[in-house]
Amino acid sequence: MARGRPYETIALGEDTGLTATGRSNLAALSRHRWFLLALTGVSALFYAGVELLPAWDVPIASTTTLNHRATVVPEKKFVPRIDDSDEVDTFCGIVGQESGYIALPNKKDDHYFYWFFESRRNPEKDPLILWLTGGPGCSSMLALLYENGPCVVTKDLKTQLNPLSWNNIANVIWLDQPTGVGFSYGDKDDYDMNENQVGENIWFFLQGWLAANPRFHGRDFYIFGESYGGHFVPAAAHAIFTRNPSVHDDEQVIALQGIAIGNGLTDPIEQYAHAADMTENAYNLTLVSPEFEASMKAQVPACVEMVTQCQTDDSVCADAQAFCHEALVNPLFLTTGRNPYDIRKPCAGGQSIGCYDFSHIEAFLNSPGIMDVLGVDTDKVAQWQECNFEINAQFGNDWMKVYSPYVPPMLDAGIRVMVYAGDADLMCNWQGNEAWTKHLPWSGHAAFNAAANRPMLFQDKPVGEVRSAKGLTFLRVYEAGHMVPLDQPEVSLAMVDTFLRNEAF
């Protein structure tokens, strides 16, 4: 199948007059503090011998328009974005895009930064996706420029068009949140620390964004996220689901159709109970001795008890996180030197967050020229960081909270849910993700648990397993780690397209 236009290589400074200056001094990650990163990527997808997606070419528009106009909406404040008159033919794609800030009316002085790209296929009809990177505290610009966005940044600080971008099939917003993450900024005294705040802020961000982009009123809407997005996505969806019935006159009903979580942390009680299951893995890797495996699994009840206590007593939460990681997760990679986000690989020493090197993305986004084009408020944001340790620490009591209870009411109301997991990930492994989906108390519980795990085929090759019933789908993806769309870009894009089309898996 043709993949649309071939890769274009654009050097910084070429066509746009931009220059790159590298600034990378992110502190080394401590042994005990791990970010659940979310980074993220059509061909025909076949399931159980039946073609789910036909091969098709993606039509791509001929120019890119970067919008930078000031917009005033009653009771909302917006920072100007990139000007309508500026056309950049080759900067990160050849479709309409905009970037800038939405001020949150519910906060002191908080401004959420976003970068939006129209669909390459049919922007007037294709759905709208909001992408939320995890961490907590990591920027969604990582996903846009490294995994599932319209371009990637190369090591020599050039950009290459990504023919498997998620905006092949949808309009996509990549959002830096919560406040203090990426290019977003606000009053430190008003920083967030839990998912109620996250959900409320995303509701107000979307209201502001839709007010500035009225052509998307009523458009089918989906929230996708990865890793700590397993917290963020249900929280944001819950805020929309509960606020939609009572919108104010100046607010829009958001047409939420579905949510998707990739290698997420959603139900720590269920998931940490399965953390040590990766001692037996599809890659025949020996991570610990049989004796140590037995001692690890003997610690599961204590971990589960502490996480359960955390649900009603915040004073236990930090200890629960430390104990469960030390007992059930860290031993699987600390002694072997494996990458905890992908056990197929060694952890590359000296690299930045979580064994991956994002220094080229940091240098790219910290270029004064790029900041100017994106409309970054450099008076408020001196430097972009891939992950913010201060924000990560703010969510210390939130990490072990369970957010799966937000899911059943949405499923029962017809909002579809897809949970997918690469089977080489230790941090949010596939066994734990499967477990929490099977544990959900909802009207489709019996049907989902009775459904068989069936093979998922791609180009006549098995690429995973799928279980689906009544609007809930779980996918185990082979040969993929924490970042499924990075490791399996064609498979993941076809998977997303199947979900958006509401076709059977």
Summary of the structure (lengths in Angstrom):
residues: 505
radius of gyration: 21.5
end to end distance: 21.1
largest distance: 66.8
contacts: 1854
relative contact order: 0.17
helix: 33%
strand: 20%
